[in-house]
Amino acid sequence: MPVPSLRPRSPSEIVDAAFQLLRAHYGAFVTCSAIAYAPILLLRLVVLGDPTRFLGQEPGTVTPDFWWYTGSGLLVSWLTFSLMSAVLQVCTSQVYLGGEMDVGAAVREALPRTPQVIVTAVIRFVVMMIALMLLLFPVLYVVPLLFAVTPVIIIERRGIWTAMRRSAFLSRGRKWHILNTLGLVAIIYYLLVIGFSVVASIFGNFVVATVVSAAVTVLVYPVVAIAETLLYYDARIQSEGLDIELMTGALDATPARPA
């Protein structure tokens, strides 16, 4: 399957291109996703455990530890998905720019940037929670403002604060475009994950439900990270003419024919 061309795209075109790349390299993307998701699966099964143990004796009540469980679970999930995105975004960049996907090289490239990815993930989590407490509208501003932080850290190898400033620059004049793209791929992702999770919960077994949920996440989440990467490149194409720059570089690298 040919690599999607470098050009500005609408939200639906970005999501469609993400599915094209996922289908073309499905095994490699799922491998990356599984490697990154394994720690949170073990954490949920071994450390956090079944959340029903936090139910109170009275119907509709919970123990105080429930809120610690929920908060820590949300934070760990956020960090895990950030790390998953980091590796998957390197893989996406490899093939989108015309190269061959190398899972080992992607992991080696993303691994040294893990501290920066974790720190920025925590910052984004805190900022979004504060924005959420201030009602919905601030979240709709923060999400597109920081949409490219991870790609900038991983692909451009920038520092934390530089990545945040650069993400803000790339989002100028395109916040609704970014929200529409992320919203579309998020709807598709959560419909699939929630649907399978509901089916798994019918068994009434915490381990079965957790494993099925993890399997669906590993199989489906790559499309989200791919779409985030394509959205990052789309912003660079529209802001900096990246497509023209790459085409010019390719022409310069082509050897001249002998006279």
Order of alpha helices (4+ residues) and beta strands (2+ residues): alpha-alpha-alpha-alpha-alpha-alpha-alpha-alpha-alpha-alpha-alpha-alpha
